[in-house]
């Protein structure tokens, strides 16, 4: 039996963007709102057909990109285009039984769907899914078991995520304490632009024209090239041609890179050379004044990030430019105190990393257990 035999698929409506609002009207459900049930949803300030009103508990699927079914919990909202609702269930199908089982089918469809830029899902494809349909009393037993098990798993996940955040906060606090200790007493107050030569990267365009697989190509450095520790960039996945170098900026090992937009202010130390795009700032420090590891922890500290954030907030688009980064004032203790601080910080990082790894493993185990329960449920092992 196909899903089209036991339910209806309602496609969203193309509401006019001219009536979108940040504060007035009804919340509008777009694909990006599905994961968090529209906590930051755009609103539609205009007349609408109530047939497109979504309520808590409705099952929704985004039809572009990632194919996942979500249960809405964001209150009354409007069903926008490229989001569909599963409704009109027959008496043969329990809605939550479908909710627990459908994502396995959607994942398979997503994996098999060809695409050029973004994958697209149709309501016809959803209706064609051959979905298992045991007797209703069996569906109800499975739903009851999964509801109870997943409530416990969700609670465990909340605790693990809180512990993971606490481990990160602990590391930030220990780094701040080590820097405060190092800067107590005699320190030099210096602008970042006086401590480092700062420049912006450049992007040859269109970039596809300059990418190459040739061994003599020049490293094309991207954020995704950072090592697992997030501290160093040692190699790159892509290269550009030598013609692209004059349209970009060549940087050398030992330089610092700062992201200057989106998650701006994140530092990395280069352990290779190559070219950087215009989403990077490069800092070439005066190593007679600053220890490399100390500068890394200083740039990544909450104190310096808050200063970056304050300065960037005054611009139309929140990003860092050369002038803003150069104006940040840092306190620079003598080199021997910087190295003492690094030793204290790295001991703290070792401790917090152990904790972080533990809680990440817990989260991974919870995800694995969730999938195992679903597999058991839909193979008849939980009834």
N, C-alpha and C positions, 0 to 999 in steps of 0.2 A: 504494500500500500504506500502511496506517495503522500507527502504532506499536503499537497493540493486537494487530496480527498477528505482531509480532516480539519483544515483551517483555511483562513483567508490571509493574503499578504497585501497590506495597504501601503502604497508608496506615498512618500511625503509630498508636500505642495511647494511649488517654487514661489515663496513669498518674496515680494519686491524688496530689494536691498535699500531702496530709497526710504523705506519706513523702518529701517533698523535703528535701534536706540540702545544706549548703554544703561538707561534707567527707567524708561517709560514703556508700558505695554506688557505683553505676555512673553515669558521666556521662550526662546526659539531653539529647538533641538537640532544642532548640526552634528556631523560625525565626531568632531573633536570634543563634544559635550557628553558623549555616551559613557566614557570611562568613569567620570566623576559625577554623573547625573546632573550635569549643568550647573555646577557651582559658580562658574563664571560665564554663564550663557548670555549671548546677545539677546535683546528683546525686539519684538515686533510691535510697533505702535500703529495699528490699523485694524480695519475690519477683517474678520476671518470666518471661515466655515467651521462650526463646532465639530464636524466630522474629523477634523485634524487635531483635536485636543487629546493629549496623552495624559494618562493618570499613573499614579504609583502602581507598580506591579506589572505594567505593560512590558512585553518583550520586544526589543528594538534591535535592528541590525544595521550597521553602516555598510553601504553598498560600494564604497571605493576604498582601496588600500587594503587594510586588514579586515578580514571577514570574521566578526565576533558578535555573538548575541549577548546583549546586556538586559538586565531587569531594571527598569527605570525606577528611581526613588527620589526624584527631584521635584515632585509636586506637579500641578497642572502646567502643561507646556504645549507648544505647537510642533507638529511633525514637519520638519523642513525637507526639502528635496534631497535625494540620495541617502535618506534614512527611511527604513520601512518598519512597519509594525506587524507582528503576528497576532491575529485575533480571530474571532468567530470560530472558536474551537468546537468540534463536534463532541458528543458525549463519550466518544471512544478514546480521547486523548486528554491526559492531565497536563495542564500548562507547565507546571514545574518539572514534570517528567521530561517534557520536551526541552525545557531550559537546560536541564542537566545533561542531556544527550546530544543536542544539536551542534555544539561547537566542534565536536570531533568531525562531523560531516562538513562543516564550514571550512575547517582547516584543510581538509583534503581537497575541497573545491578550490581554495585559494592556492594550494600548491600546484594544482593542475591547470590553473587559469593563465594563459599567455598574456603578456602585456608589453607595451612600449614604454610608458612612463608610470601609469598607475593601474592597478588591477580593478576591474569593474565586476560587480555582481548584479544579476537580474532577479526580479521576483519570480520569473519563470523557472530559473535554476533552483531557487529555494523550494518552489512547489514540486519540483521533480525529485526531491530527495526521498529515497526509499528508507523510511524510518521504522524501526521495530515497534510493534504495537501489541504488547502483551495485554492480558485482561486488566480491567481497571483496578481491581483489588490488588493485583501485583504492582501496578504503577504506583498506587497509593502507599504500599509498603516500602517500595524503593525510595520514594520521595521522603517518607518519614525518617528512614534510616539516614539518608544523605543530609536532610535538614539538620538532624541532631549532630551528625559527625562534622559537617561543615561549620556549624555554629562554634564547635569546640576548636576547629582548625583556625577559624577566623579570629577567635580570641587569642589563640597562641601566636598567630601572625602579628596581631596588634602589639602583644608584649615583645616579640622579637624585634619588630620595627622600632619600638620605643627604646629597647636596649641598644640597637644599632645606632640610633640617633645620639643616645647618651654617650656611647663610645666615641663618636665623632666630636661631641661637645667636650668630652674629657680631653681629647687630644688638642683641640683648640685652646682649652684653658691652660694645659700644661705648657704649650708653646708660648702663650701670652705671658705666663709666669716666668719662664726662662728668659724671655726678652726683657721683661720688666726688671728682673734681677741683674741682667747684664748692663742695662742702661742706668741703673741706680749709681749715682756719683758722677764721675767725670765722663761726659759724652760729647760728641760733636753733633750739632744740629745742621743737617745738610739737605738740600733739595735733591730729589731723585735725578733731576736733569744735570746736576753738578757731579753726582756720583757716577752716572752712566751716560754714555752717548745713546740717545734714543732716536729711532727712526721707524717709519712705517713700511710694511711690506707692499708689494705691488702685484697685480694679477694680469698676466698676458691674456688678452681676450680676442676671440673666444678660446677658452682654455683647452677645449678638445683639439684645437688645431695644433697646440704645442705639446700635448702629451705624447710620450714615446715609450716604447718597450726596449729601446736600444741600451746596451750596457754602458755606453758612453754618455747617456743622458744625465741631467743634473737632478739631484733629489728635489722632489716637490713636497714640501713639509706641510702636513695637516695635523689637526688635533688628534685624529684617530691613530696617528703614528706614535703617540706617547706610550711608554712602557706600562706594564701592569701596575707598577707602583705609582705611576702618574708623575714621576719626578723628571725623568729623562726622555729625550727623543734621540734614539740611536740609529734608526734606519727609517726608510720611507717605503710605502707601497707603490708610489707612483714617481715618475720622472718626467721632466720636460726637456725639450730640445735646447740646444745652446742658443738658438735664436730667441728663445723665451726669456733668457737671463737678463737681457737689456730692458725688458719690460717688467721685470720683477725686482727683487732685492736679494742679493747673495749674502748669506750669513755663515759664520764660521763656528766651529766647535768651541764651547766655553761661553757662548753668548746666551743670554736669557731671552725667552719669548714670552710675551704677555698676550692673551686673547684681548682684543679691543672692542668686541661687540658680543651680543647675546650673553653668555656666561663670562663676562669680561673680567679681567684682572687675574686670571688663573696663570701662575708662572710655570715655566718648564725650562730645564737646562739642556742645551744642545750637546750631544755627543757625536755629532756628525756635521757636515756642511751641506748647504743646499739653498734653495730659493723659497721665500715665504710670500703668501698672498696678502691682500690688503686687510684681512681679518686679524693680522698679527702686528704687534709692536715688537721691535728687537731692542734689547738693552745690552750695551757692551760696557761692563763695569770696569772701574779702576780698581784692580785687584791689589794695589798697594794699600788701599784703604778698607777693603771689605773682603771677608772670607766668602767663597762661593756658596757654601752650604748655608751660612748665616743669612746671606741675601735671599736665598731661596725661601727659607722659613719666614724671613721678615716680610717678603712680598706676599706670601701666602697667609700671613697672619690676619686675624680678625681686625686688628687695629688699622692696618694698611688697606685692607679691603673696604672697611667702612669709609675711609677717606676717598678711595676710588669711587665708591658708590655715591657719596655726597657730591663729589664734583661732577660725575656723569649725570646725576639727576637734574642738573641745571640745563642740560641740552635737550633739544627737541627729540632726538633719538638717543637712548641711553647707551653711550659708548665712550671709550677712552680715546683721546687723540694725543699727539705728542705733547702739546702744551699742558693739557690736564695732568698727564702722567709726570711730566717734568716738574710740575709745581708742588707735588706731594713732598712734605718734609718728613724725614726719618731721623731717628736718634741713633748715632753710630758710636758704640763704645770702642775702646782699643781692640786691636786684633786678638790679643790673648783672651779677652773677655768674650769676644765673639765665638772663639773656638770652644771655650768652656760652655757657653750657651748651647752650641751645636751638640756637644756630648750629652748634655742634659736632655735636650729635645729628642735626640735619636733614641735614648733610653725610653723616653715617654712614648715615642712613636712605636717602638717595638711592643710595648705593653698594649697600647690601644689597637695596634694591628692584630694582635692575638685575639682581643675581644671582638673586633670587627669581623674577623674571619669566622669566629665561632658563631656569631649571630647571623652572618650571611649563610653559613652552612645550615643553620636551623631553618631559615627561610626557604632554602633550596629543598631541604628534607620535607617541609610542610607542603611545598608544591608537588613533590614527587608522590607523597601520600595521597594528596587530593586526586591526582591523575589515576593512581592505583585503585582508589575507591570507585571512581567513575568507570574504569574498565571492568571491575568486578560487578558493578551494578548492571551494566549493559551486556554482560555475558552470562547473567542469571545466577551469579554466585552470592548475591546479597538477599535473596528471597527464600 
